[in-house]
Amino acid sequence: MTTNNYFGLMKFSEEIHIDSLINQGILKFSTLDFYQNKEKSKLEGFRFDKYEGYSEIINPADIEKITIDGRDFKVVKRDDPVLIKTNTNQFTHICCFNILTMDTFLDNEGEERIINPKLFEFGDSIAVIPYPTKENGFFERITTFFKNQKIDFVGREVNYIDFKKYTGKTGEFSKDIYFSYQKEFRLAISLNNPKDYFLKIGKIDDLAIKVNKKNLINRIEDGIFILS
């Protein structure tokens, strides 16, 4: 797992799902195709991403033709990037968190607040997991669980790219720069299963704290971070 020394992880959702995460350790993994839903991306742009799950993106301004399996295809002049999907993606399902770091605080549009209020688009409750990299912390518990279950996984920060100006490989840990305010950390697994997958890692009430939007203070006072 690729991690930094985070202050914390956050999971935003409805209260019923946050309770099931903290009290039962239920993690929901959704397919990359679910997040790539083009129709829903027009309605819920914060959750659905038309670039999700593709293997490569080509900016038409950078190239006149592409070659696939020995055949040349002319790139028609267009504004949107050319999206290529192959079977090379290593993972099929992801579970998403949001990262708390010093950069998170400094990035919140010049405001002295801990989290960006836009994240409440995902739900009115948060599971806050302080210092997930600590000994016997969340990351260690997740790693032990996956090893015991013999499930291959990767945990990594998302890399945000301006896809409208980009040509190159993408993948499960790349998203458009539009979503950069989300500061996402992903757990990714590979399953031969087209549906959502629920993993029960065991309760994490000793690691996580529930915070509701209505009780959120969300500010920094004299260098002290206050959530609630």
KABELHU-V84096 format. One record per pair of residues at least 6 apart in sequence whose ideal C-beta (glycine too) atoms are under 7 Angstrom apart, sorted by the first residue. I is the first residue (numbers start at 1). GAP is how many residues later the second one is. If there is no record, write none. Layout:
i->[I & I]
gap->[GAP & GAP]
This chain:
i->[1 & 1 & 1 & 1 & 2 & 2 & 3 & 3 & 3 & 4 & 5 & 6 & 6 & 6 & 6 & 6 & 7 & 7 & 7 & 8 & 8 & 8 & 8 & 8 & 8 & 9 & 9 & 9 & 9 & 9 & 9 & 9 & 9 & 10 & 10 & 10 & 10 & 10 & 10 & 10 & 11 & 11 & 11 & 11 & 11 & 12 & 12 & 12 & 12 & 12 & 12 & 13 & 13 & 13 & 14 & 14 & 14 & 15 & 15 & 15 & 18 & 18 & 18 & 18 & 20 & 21 & 21 & 22 & 22 & 22 & 22 & 22 & 22 & 23 & 23 & 24 & 24 & 25 & 25 & 25 & 25 & 25 & 26 & 26 & 27 & 27 & 27 & 28 & 28 & 28 & 29 & 29 & 29 & 29 & 29 & 29 & 29 & 30 & 30 & 30 & 31 & 31 & 31 & 32 & 32 & 32 & 32 & 32 & 33 & 35 & 35 & 35 & 36 & 36 & 36 & 36 & 37 & 38 & 40 & 41 & 41 & 41 & 46 & 49 & 49 & 49 & 51 & 51 & 51 & 51 & 53 & 53 & 54 & 54 & 54 & 54 & 55 & 55 & 55 & 55 & 55 & 55 & 55 & 55 & 56 & 56 & 56 & 56 & 57 & 57 & 57 & 57 & 57 & 57 & 57 & 58 & 58 & 58 & 58 & 58 & 58 & 59 & 59 & 59 & 59 & 60 & 60 & 60 & 60 & 62 & 63 & 63 & 64 & 64 & 65 & 65 & 65 & 65 & 66 & 66 & 75 & 81 & 81 & 89 & 89 & 90 & 91 & 91 & 91 & 91 & 91 & 92 & 92 & 93 & 93 & 93 & 94 & 94 & 94 & 94 & 95 & 96 & 96 & 97 & 98 & 98 & 98 & 98 & 99 & 99 & 99 & 104 & 105 & 105 & 108 & 112 & 112 & 113 & 113 & 113 & 114 & 114 & 114 & 114 & 115 & 116 & 118 & 119 & 120 & 124 & 124 & 125 & 125 & 126 & 127 & 127 & 128 & 128 & 128 & 128 & 129 & 129 & 129 & 131 & 132 & 132 & 133 & 137 & 138 & 138 & 139 & 141 & 142 & 142 & 145 & 146 & 151 & 152 & 152 & 153 & 153 & 153 & 154 & 155 & 155 & 155 & 156 & 156 & 157 & 158 & 158 & 158 & 158 & 158 & 159 & 159 & 160 & 160 & 160 & 160 & 161 & 161 & 161 & 162 & 163 & 172 & 172 & 173 & 175 & 191 & 211 & 211 & 215 & 216 & 216 & 217 & 217 & 217 & 218 & 219]
gap->[138 & 142 & 153 & 154 & 153 & 154 & 130 & 136 & 152 & 97 & 128 & 93 & 94 & 95 & 126 & 127 & 93 & 94 & 124 & 92 & 120 & 121 & 122 & 123 & 124 & 88 & 89 & 90 & 91 & 120 & 123 & 129 & 176 & 87 & 88 & 90 & 105 & 116 & 117 & 118 & 7 & 10 & 86 & 115 & 116 & 86 & 107 & 108 & 110 & 111 & 114 & 109 & 110 & 112 & 109 & 110 & 111 & 109 & 110 & 197 & 107 & 108 & 109 & 192 & 6 & 6 & 106 & 105 & 181 & 182 & 183 & 186 & 188 & 180 & 182 & 176 & 179 & 175 & 176 & 177 & 178 & 179 & 172 & 174 & 68 & 172 & 174 & 67 & 168 & 170 & 64 & 65 & 66 & 160 & 167 & 168 & 170 & 63 & 64 & 166 & 61 & 62 & 163 & 20 & 21 & 60 & 62 & 140 & 20 & 13 & 14 & 17 & 13 & 14 & 16 & 17 & 11 & 12 & 8 & 7 & 8 & 9 & 75 & 126 & 127 & 130 & 6 & 32 & 112 & 125 & 32 & 36 & 29 & 30 & 31 & 116 & 29 & 30 & 31 & 33 & 34 & 114 & 115 & 116 & 28 & 112 & 113 & 114 & 24 & 26 & 106 & 109 & 110 & 111 & 113 & 8 & 17 & 23 & 24 & 26 & 109 & 22 & 106 & 107 & 108 & 15 & 17 & 18 & 22 & 105 & 12 & 104 & 10 & 11 & 7 & 8 & 9 & 10 & 7 & 9 & 7 & 82 & 83 & 82 & 83 & 100 & 63 & 81 & 97 & 98 & 99 & 98 & 99 & 96 & 98 & 104 & 78 & 92 & 93 & 94 & 92 & 88 & 90 & 88 & 21 & 84 & 85 & 86 & 58 & 84 & 86 & 79 & 9 & 115 & 8 & 107 & 108 & 105 & 106 & 107 & 104 & 106 & 111 & 113 & 103 & 65 & 63 & 63 & 93 & 88 & 89 & 85 & 87 & 85 & 81 & 83 & 80 & 81 & 83 & 99 & 9 & 78 & 79 & 6 & 6 & 7 & 6 & 70 & 66 & 69 & 16 & 60 & 45 & 59 & 56 & 7 & 38 & 37 & 38 & 34 & 35 & 36 & 34 & 30 & 31 & 32 & 17 & 30 & 28 & 15 & 16 & 17 & 26 & 28 & 14 & 15 & 15 & 17 & 19 & 20 & 13 & 15 & 16 & 15 & 13 & 14 & 16 & 13 & 9 & 6 & 16 & 17 & 13 & 11 & 12 & 9 & 10 & 11 & 9 & 7]
